[in-house]
Amino acid sequence: MRVSRNYTRVFVACGVSGAIAATFNAPIAAVLFAEEIALIRNFKIGSFLPIVIASAVGTITSRALRGNSPLFTVPPYQFTNYLELVFYAVFGLLIGVLSFLFIKLFYRVNDIFSNLNLSQRQKPILGGILVGVIALIFPYILGNGYEHADLALKGELSVLIILGLIILKPLATAITLGSGWPGGVFAPSILIGASLGSGFGLVVGYLLSSATPLGSAYSTVGMGTFLAAVTQAPLTSIFLIFEMTANYQVVIPIMISSVLASAVSRFLAGGSLESIELKRMGIDIEEGHERQLLRSIRVEDVMIHDIETIPENTTLRSVIEDIPNSRHTTFPIVDDMGLLTGIISIQDFREWIFEESLKDIVVVKELATMNVITVTPDDTLDVVLDKWGKKPVEILPVIDSSYPRKMVGILSRRDVIGAYNKALSEKFLEEKD
């Protein structure tokens, strides 16, 4: 069965929504995650409805099989003092920086494995050995970490285990994924965030001399905050923690910390962990659909090969007499060898049109613009529009990338608009099918 690209994205989003809803007993967060991440905030009612249904079915099925109990045992959350919001803000800023360091570590390890002179089969073996060595020293890094996150929420992790999870779990995750083993960052982010929150809560409790342990509260908020920073999905994180705690009072702290963490991480790293990986592959999923469409069209598919040029020593009279026979108002200027030397438009010599005494004396080279903006056949139309934004000329000479002054065609605004409209129509028909 042939499935269009648009429906494929919706099917993926439905799978993501159903899985998260079933795992965390959080149907609203699952829908938001699918919209924020899987569909890249491209909200459409046609995709929203099946995602909601998938989330609902996943939740109902999960509850039928294992009851209505949440994945984690979250202690009751009580928000007592608005001064606590200051600490949650500091916590968010701290996690924003730490999530950036995690992303840097992740890609540093990934690059190390990529540069190793090993086959694709040997790299996972090496990665498994390294993770195994870490596990011999600190076995808490193994598995998805949900049971340890649960202990962090209950405040039952020792300081040494908390520090070990904060330092070694990110390293083990980076080695696992960087060496080629399957997996993701959702579960590790929850465990790391819970550990960070537990540790930060101990520090705050010590500073405030609090008789009530604060590790559980910050651990709860930390799970969502670190996940928000790494995935750049703060809405998902806010509703995930709200649904897990069933307590409205947790919303304000998680809103403050997750938004701040996401902003800091985005400022430092430039995007989520997944979007950065795609950018490294030349794919920018955060671009608008129009920009992506322009990026899919190359200059060589649009350019005109029949070039109308003017020799640089041509007199102004000759140019004025020949213009009525051309469909352009801007022309490349070439030397005796046919190489590009400049560009001239009607606007450049319109004040000379009635100077009869000078028409046979002035040559186009004296009036032309010598600093010419050019493109190559391999450039895409988004590059073309950026260059037109700097200087709005009618045409752009297309030059050979190996010989910068050798023209192989020209690109006009009319042809670019026509190519874009054609691609837009084809995409619309494809999505409609």
N, C-alpha and C positions, 0 to 999 in steps of 0.2 A: 504494500500500500504506500503510495507516494504522499508524504506529509510536507507541507510548506514550511519554510524556515520560521515563520511567525508562530504556527501551531506547535512547532518543536519547542520553542522558547516557553510557550504556555504549559506544555506537558512537563517540562523540566521544573518550572515554577510550582506546578501542582504537586509533583513528587517531593520537592523540598518542603512545601507547606504541610503536606500530610505527615512527613517524617518528623518534623520538629513538633508539630501538634501532638503526635502520638508519644514522642519521647518525653517531652516536658509537660504534657497536659496543659498546653498553653496555646489554644487555637487562635487567639487574636494576634499574639506575637508571631505565630507561624505565618499568618497572612501578610503581616507587615514585612517580615523578613523576605518573603517571596517577592513582594513588590519593590522593596528597597534594594535587594541584592540580585535576585534572579532576573527581574525585569528592569533593573536599573532605574527605578522610580518612573517608569513609563506607564502611568496609570491609564487603563482603558477598561470600560465596563465589560467588554467582551472577554477580557482575561481575568478580571476581578472575580466574576461569578464562579468559574470553575475552580479558582484557587480557594475561595471560601468553602465551596463544597468539599474539596479535597481535605482541607483542614478539619472540617466538621466530621467527615467520615473517619479520618485518622484518629481524632479525639474519641469518637464513639467506640471505634474498634478497640483502641487501647484501654478504655475504661471497662469495656465488656470483658477483656481478657485478664487485666490485672487490677481492676478496681479503679476508684477515683482518687487514689493516693498520688501525690506528686512524686517526681523523681527524687527530690531532696526533702529532707525534714528540716524545714525552715522554722527557727524559733520565732515566737511572737515578737513583732517589731513595735516598739513604743517610741514615738517622737516626742520628747519632753521639752526641749529648749531650742529656740531658734538660733542661738549662738552656735549650735552644732553645725549649722549650714556652712559656717566659715571653714570648719574642718573638712566637711564634705567637698567644698570647693578646692581646698588645698589637695585633698585626696585625688580629685579629678585631674588637677594639673600634674600631679606626680605620676599618675597612671598614664597620662598622655605622653610624658617623656619616656617612661619605661616601655610603653607599647612601641614607640619609635625605635628604641634600642632593640626590642625583640624583632622588629621588622628588619633592621639593619643586620642583626645576627643571622636571621633566617636567610637573607640573600648572600651574606658573606659565606656561610656554610654551603649554600647552593652553588655559588661560583667556584668554591674550592673543589667540590665534587665534579663540577662540569669541566674543570681544567685538568683533572686527573687523567693520566694515560691508562685508563681502564675501560673495559667493555661495559655495556649497559647491564650485563648480568653480574659482573664483578662488583660494581658499585653498591648495590643493595647488600651484598655479602659483607663488604667492609663496613657499611653503615650499621648492619645488624651486630657486628662484632663490637663496634664502638658503643652502641647503646647497651649491649650486654655488659660491657665492662663498667659503664656508669651504674647499671642496675645492680651489679654485684656489690658496689659500694653503697648505693642508695636505691633500694628496690621500689620506693614510692613513685618513681617516674613511670612505671609500667602500667599498661592498660589505659582506659579512657580517663581514669582519675576521678570518676564520680563519687566513689566511696570516700576518697580523701577530701573531696570538696564538701561532702556531707559532714565529715568530722570537723572541718574548718567552720562550717556554719554552726555546729554545736559548741565550738570553742574547745575542742578536745585534742587539738594538735599542739605538740610542744614547739618551743621557739626554734630548735635545731631543725625539726622537720619542715617548719614554715620556711626557713631560710634555704634549706635544701631544695624545696619545691620552686621557690622563686628563682633560684640560680640554675638548677639542673634540669627542670622540666622544659624551659625554653630551649636549652641546648639539645636535649634529647629529641624534642619535636623537630628542630631544625635539621638535625642529622638524619632523622627518620625520613622526612619528606625530601630533603636535599639529595639523599642517596638513591631515591627512586621508589621507596616503599609507599603504598597507597595510604591515604589518610587525609585529615583536614585539620583546621585550626579552631573549630568551634569548641570541641570538648577541652583541648588544652587551654584555650582562653578562659574558659569557665573555672578550671582548676587554678590557673595562675592568678586570676582575678580574686578568687576566694582566698588564696594564700596571702596575696598582697593586702587584702582587706583585713584579714585576721592579724597580720603583723602590724598594720597601721593602727588598728583598734587597740592593740596592746600598748603602743606608744602613746596614743591619745589618752588612754585610761591612766597611764602612769603620769602624764603631764597634768591631768585634771584631778589626780588622786581620787578617781571614781571608784565607789564601792561596787558598782554594777559593771560586770565585764562588758566591754564594748566590741570585742572581737567579732562576735556573731553578727552584729548590726553592720559593721563595715565589711565583713566578709560577704554578706548578702548583696550590698551595694557594689562591692568590688567585682563580683561575677559579671554583672551587667555592664559595669563601666569599662573593664578591660576588653570585653567582647565588643562594645560599641566603638572603642578606639581602634581596634585591629580591623574590624569589618566595615567601619564607617557607617554603622546602622544604629544610630542612637534610639530611634523610635522603637525598633525591635527590642532593644535591651530594656527600655523603660517598661514596656508592656510585659516582657518576659518576667522580670522581677515582680511586677505587680500581680501577675497571674500566679506566680509561684508562691508568693506570700499571702495572697488574698487580703492584703492590708493596704488601704489607701494612703496611709501615712508614709509609706516608703517611696511614694511617687516623687515628692519634692526633692529629697536627697539624691535619688537616682537621676532625676532630670538635670540637676545642677552638675553632678559629677560626670555623668556620661557625655553631656554636651561639651563641657570644658575639655574632657579627655579627648573627645573626637576632634575638636577644633585644634588642640595642641598637636595631636598626632598627625592630622592632615597638614598643618603648617610645616611640621618638621619633615615628614616622610613624603608628602605630596599625594597621598591617597591611601586606600585600604591595601592590605597585603595582597589580595587577589588582583586588584586593579593595577598595582605596580608590576606584578608579574606579567600581566597582559601588555602593559606599556613597554616592557623590556622585549616583548615579542613583536612590537610594532602595532599593537591593537589598543586603541584608547576607547574603552567602553563608556567613559563619562562624557564623551563628546555628544553633541546633539546629532539627531538623525540626519539633518541636512549636511552637517560637516562630514559625517561618515559616508554619505552618498557622494559628496564631492571628492573625498579621498579615494573612492573606488574607481574614479574616471581618470585616465592618464591623458596627458597632452597629445601624445601621438595618435590617440583615437579621435581627436577633435580637430587637430590643426589642418590648415590648408597647405597643400604642397605647391600649388601654383602661386609663386611669389611675384608680386609687382614691386620692383625695386627702381630706384633712380640713381644713376651714376652721380658721384659727388661733384663732378665738374659741369653738370648740366646747368644751363642758364635759367634764371627765374622765368623768362618768357616761355621757354619750352615747357616748363612744369605747368604754368597757368593754362597753356593751350591744351595739354594732355589730360588735365584733371577731369573734364566733363566725360571722358571715355572710361573712367575708372569707377568702381563701386566703393572705393575707399577714400578716406580723407586724410589718412596718415600713411606714410611710406618709409620703408627702410632705405638708408643711403649706403651705397657700396662703392669700393674703390675699383681700380682697373682689373683686379683679380677676382672681383665679385664677393669680396669679404666685407662684412658689416663694419661701417665706420660711424654711423649715426642714424637718427630718425627725424623726420620732418612732417609737420601737419599743416593744414591750411591756416590754422591759427598763427603759425610762426611767420607767415609772410603776407597776411591779409592787408597790413598797413602799407605794403609795397606794391599792391596791385595797380594803383593808379600812377605810379612813378615810372612813366614811359622811358625816361632818359636812363633809368638804372636797370631796366629789365634785361638788357643784353650784357650788362656788366657784372651784376651780382650773380653768383653761383650758389646752389643749394647748400653746399658745404659751409658757407659762411652764415647761414641761417639755421642750420640743423642743430638738434640737441645731440651732443656727442656722448653724454653719459646715458647709455641706453640700458633700460631694464629688460632682461631676457629670461627665457625659460628653456628647459631642455625637454626632449620627448618623454623622458621618464618621470618628469614632475607630475604631480596630481593637481586637480583643479582647485583644491583648497590652498595650495601654494600659489597658484595663479591669482586667486582672489586676494591673498595677502599682499602680493606685489602690486596689484591694481589699487589696493587700498592706500598704498604709499604714493602712487602716482597714477591717476586715472586717465590713461591713454587709451586710444581706440584699439590698437593692436599691440601685440607683443611678439617680437621676433623669436623664433624657435631655433636655437643653435645646437650644433653637434657638441656633445659633452666632451669629446676628445679634441675638438678644434673650436675654441670659444668664439671665433669670429665667422665661422662657416655656418651660414643659414641653411636649414633643412625645411623650413616652413614658417608660417605666421599663424597667430592665434588671435581671433577677433572676439569681441564681447558677444556679438550676435551668435557666433557658433558655440560659445560656452553656454549661453542661456539655452540654446536649442538642445545641446547635449544633456544639460541638467534636467530640463523638462521631460526629455525622452526617458532618462533613467528613473525619474520620479514616477512616471506613468507605468513603467515596467515593474517597479517595486510595488506599486499599488495593486496592479493586477496579480502579482505573485502572492501578496498577502490575502487578496480576496479569494484566491483559489484555495 
